Amino acid sequence: MTAAPNNTDTTLASFIWKNADDLWGDFPHTDFGKIILPFTVLRRLECVLESTKDAVLDAYARFKDQDMSIDDILINVSGNPFYNISNYNLSSLGGTKTKANLEDYIANFSENVRVIFEQFDFSTTISKLAKANLLLRICNNFAAVNLHPDVVPDRTMSNVYEHLIARFGAEVGTGSEDFMTPRDVVHLAVTLLLEPDNALFEQKNGLIRTIYFEIWPTYSDTNYIALFDTNNDGDI
């Protein structure tokens, strides 16, 4: 496994984007982000689940035929709000049935993760890579990068996503704001939403405010929200 560059998130994003070198000639440069972004997400999720994967598989084998909520059990065993019950990972897909095995891998994530890859239209990406005989190479490339949270903290990973999205925007000839809400817009929205309640947060210990955030926020977005938790006993 290749250790991720640890000096800056920009360097790590550039390191990941080097997968584009394998795509030249088979894919237009405007498609690079459509391939690199979901594989980055997949590898991050894989690294997060790595330590409990065997326990999740054991629990699934034990409880799958019993009359109980297997989803709740697997989430509890996983220690995360998602899980995967496939025997595959990016490094074990093999060279003969790579496409079918990767599809099995994605299909056996919990539903809240599957919907992410559906939004990426990842099944189409898999088919195109397989047709170009590049699927195994790209899978191996990402399998070799260690994106475990102990190595790449959440803040750094969030910044990596932002850099990759910005790079994708540059490749397709448009701004990253077409794919990601700019930080200043998030900051303004949170200010307008929570500023009227500042006095309440200061006066009432334990006050709870729930925010419906309709996008998949980055670590930076959630930090903006946390800045407005002016009372240590408050909960946002």
N, C-alpha and C positions, 0 to 999 in steps of 0.2 A: 504494500500500500504506500502510495506517495504522500508524504507529509505536505499539507497545504502551506504555501508561503505564509509566514506569520508576521511580516513587517507592516503591510497595509492592506485594507480591504480592496483597494484599487488594484494592487498587485495580484491578489487572489482572483479577482474578477477577470483580469487579463489572462491569468493562468488558465482559468476555465474556458475563456473565449478562444484559446488556442485550438480547441476542438474544431473550430471553423477551418483550420488548415486541412483537415481530412474531408471536408465537405466541398471544397472548391472543385468545380468541374462537373459535379453531379447535382448540385443544388444551387439555385440563385442566391446571391448574398442576402437577399431580403428574407430568405427562409431560415437563415442561421439561428436567429433568436427563437424561432418556433421549435427548434430542435434542442438548443442548448438550455433554454430556461426550464422546460419540464424535466430534463435529465438532471439538472442541478437540484430541483425540488425533490426528485426521486432519490437521489443519492443522499441528500440531507435527511430525509425521512428514514431511509435505510440505516443510516448511522445512528439516528436517535433510537431506533427500535432494536438495534443489534444486541444489547445486553440482555434483553428479555425475550428474544425471538424463540429460543428453544422452550422456555417456560410457556409461552403462548401456544406453541404447537402442541405441547403436552396437554395443556388444559383443553384445547380444542378437541383433541383425540378422546379425552376423557368425558367431556360433557356434550359433545355435538348431538348425540342421540337422546339426550335427556330432556324432559319437559321443563325447561327453565330458560331464562334470557341469556343465551350464550354471549350476546354482544356485551352485556354488562360484566360478565365474568372475564372476558378477554381484555376489556379495557382496564379492569382492575389488575389483572396479571401483568399487562403491558406497562402499567404505570404512566401511561400517556392516554390522551383522549382519542387514540386511534391505534390500529394494530394491523398485522398482516399474517395470514395463515397459509401462505404458499411456502413450499419447500425451497423455492428459488430465491436468489438474490442476484445482483448484477454480475457478480463474479462466477456464478455457477450455472449460467444459462446454456452453456455448451454451444458448439459450432454447427450442429446438424439441425436442431429444432429451435433455434434462437428466437424466432418470431413467436412461435406458439408458446414457448416457455415464458417469454417476457409478457405476453398477453395474460397468461395464467397468473403471473406475479402481480400484475396490476389489478386483475379481477378479484384477487383475494385480499386486497386492502379492505378496511372497514369503509362503509358507504361514504362517510364524510371526506375520505381521501379520494375515493373513486371519482367523486363529482369534480374534484379539482382537475384530474386528468381528462375527464370528459370535456371540461371547458377549454383545455389545451388542445382538444381534438387529437389526443396522443395516439389513438389507434391508427389514424391516417399517417402520422409521422412514423410510426413503427413500420407500417407497410411500405412507405417510400424508402426508408433506410434499408429494409430487407431487399427491395427490388434493386437498389443500387449496390448491394453486397457490402454495406457499411454498418449494418446494425451491430454485429458482434464487436467491431472495432470501437464504435462509440460507447457501447456498454462497458467494454474493458477499460476504456479511457477514464470513464467516470468511476468505475469500481476501484481504480487505483488511487483516487483522491480521498484523503481522510477529511470528511466534513463533520466529524463527531463534535458535539457541543463543547466537550472538554478541550478540543483543539481549535475550533472556530466558534467563539461565543455568539450568543443570539444577536447582540448588537452588530458584530462584524458580519454575520451572515445576512442580516437585514440590509446592511450597506452594500454587500456583494450583489444582492438581488437588484437593488436600485441602480448600481453601476451597469449590470447586465441589461436591464431594461433600457437605460439611457443609451447603451451601445446598440441595442436592437433598434431604438428609435433613429439613431444616426444612420444605420444601415438601410432602413427603409425610407430615408429622406424626410423624416418628420421628427417632431420633438417628443421627448420621453413623456411629456404631460398628456399625450394621447393614450398612454398605456398606464400611467401612474399619477395619482393625485399629488401635485407638488407640495413640499413640506410647508411652504408659506400659506398655502390654501388650507391645509389641515390645521395649522396653528390659528389662523383667523376663524375658522369654523368652530374650533373648540373654545376660543375666547368668547365668541358671540353666544355660544350655548351655555357656558358655565359662569361667565362673569356676573350675571344677575343674582346668582346664588352664593356669591362669595361671603356675604354677611351670615348666611345660614350655616355655611361650613365652619365659620369661625365661632358661632354661638352654640351650635348643637353637636355635642360629641356623638360619634357613631352614626352620623347622618349618611344615608346611602343614596347615591344617584346612579341610575342605570342609563347607559348610552347605547343606542342602536347604531352600530357602525356597519353600513351596508357593503363595504368593501373589505378585502382581506388586508388588514392594516400591517404595515411594517413595524419593526421594533421602534423606529423613530416616531411613528404616528402615535403609538401607545404611550411613549414618553411624553409627548405633548399633553396628552390627557392627564398623565400622572403629575405634571407640573402644577395642575390646578387643585391637587389634593392638599390644600393648605392646612388641613387639620390631620394630624397623624392618626386620629381615631376615626377619620372619615373613610369611606369606601367608595371608590369609583370603578 
